[in-house]
Amino acid sequence: MILNGNDALPKLELTYPCAWRYKLVGEGDTLIFTAVCDVISEKEHTLIPSNVSKNGRYLSMNLDLLVMNEDERTFIYEALKAHPHIKMVL
């Protein structure tokens, strides 16, 4: 494990390409699917429902795909986080 500059949080060490999972939270599977298509378009992926909130308003889904490098992994995260149909990305 490598520590970052402030020695408080460990830096994640990954060997690319690697399988990666994003957990996406939104207000419905159709909206989440649309957001994923907008961000990664034709890239091969799997999108699987995960959980539904207690009141049923929000749904989480697991997005699994192969990322080629750190820049791609970060770009996808930031683009999904900024998409209006996505409430949260973990």
PASEDO-959019 format. One record per residue (C-alpha): z, x, y; residue in one letter; residue number from 1. Coordinates in steps of 0.5 Angstrom, whole numbers, plus 2048, in hexadecimal, padded with zeros to 3 digits. Layout:
% PASEDO-959019
   zz   xx   yy  r    k
    Z    X    Y  A  NUM
...
END
This chain:
% PASEDO-959019
   zz   xx   yy  r    k
  800  800  800  M    1
  7FE  803  807  I    2
  802  801  80D  L    3
  7FF  7FF  813  N    4
  801  802  81A  G    5
  807  7FF  81B  N    6
  80A  800  814  D    7
  80C  7F8  814  A    8
  806  7F5  810  L    9
  803  7F8  80A  P   10
  7FB  7F9  80A  K   11
  7F7  7F6  805  L   12
  7F3  7FA  801  E   13
  7ED  7F7  7FD  L   14
  7E7  7FA  7FA  T   15
  7E1  7F7  7FC  Y   16
  7DD  7F3  7FA  P   17
  7E3  7EE  7F7  C   18
  7E4  7E7  7F6  A   19
  7E8  7E4  7FB  W   20
  7EC  7DD  7FC  R   21
  7EC  7D9  803  Y   22
  7F1  7D3  803  K   23
  7EE  7CE  808  L   24
  7F1  7C8  80B  V   25
  7EE  7C2  80E  G   26
  7ED  7BB  80F  E   27
  7E9  7B9  809  G   28
  7E4  7BD  804  D   29
  7DE  7BB  807  T   30
  7E0  7BE  80D  L   31
  7E3  7C4  80A  I   32
  7DC  7C5  806  F   33
  7D8  7C4  80C  T   34
  7DC  7CA  810  A   35
  7DB  7CE  80A  V   36
  7D4  7CD  80A  C   37
  7D3  7CF  811  D   38
  7D7  7D5  810  V   39
  7D4  7D8  80A  I   40
  7CE  7D4  809  S   41
  7CB  7D7  803  E   42
  7D0  7DB  800  K   43
  7D2  7DA  7F9  E   44
  7D9  7D7  7F9  H   45
  7DE  7D2  7F6  T   46
  7E1  7CC  7FA  L   47
  7E7  7C9  7F6  I   48
  7EC  7C4  7F8  P   49
  7F3  7C6  7F8  S   50
  7F8  7C2  7FB  N   51
  7F9  7BB  800  V   52
  7FE  7BB  805  S   53
  804  7B6  804  K   54
  801  7B1  809  N   55
  7FA  7B2  806  G   56
  7F7  7B4  80D  R   57
  7F5  7BB  80B  Y   58
  7F2  7BF  805  L   59
  7F2  7C6  803  S   60
  7ED  7C9  7FF  M   61
  7EC  7D0  7FC  N   62
  7E6  7D4  7FE  L   63
  7E4  7D9  7F9  D   64
  7DE  7DE  7FA  L   65
  7DC  7E6  7F9  L   66
  7DD  7E9  800  V   67
  7DA  7F0  801  M   68
  7DE  7F3  806  N   69
  7E4  7F3  80B  E   70
  7DF  7F1  810  D   71
  7DC  7EB  80C  E   72
  7E3  7E9  80A  R   73
  7E6  7E9  811  T   74
  7E0  7E5  814  F   75
  7E0  7DF  80F  I   76
  7E7  7DF  810  Y   77
  7E6  7DE  818  E   78
  7E0  7DA  818  A   79
  7E4  7D5  813  L   80
  7EA  7D5  817  K   81
  7E6  7D4  81E  A   82
  7E2  7CE  81A  H   83
  7E4  7C7  81D  P   84
  7E4  7C4  816  H   85
  7EA  7C9  814  I   86
  7F1  7C8  816  K   87
  7F3  7CE  812  M   88
  7F1  7D4  80E  V   89
  7F6  7D8  80A  L   90
END
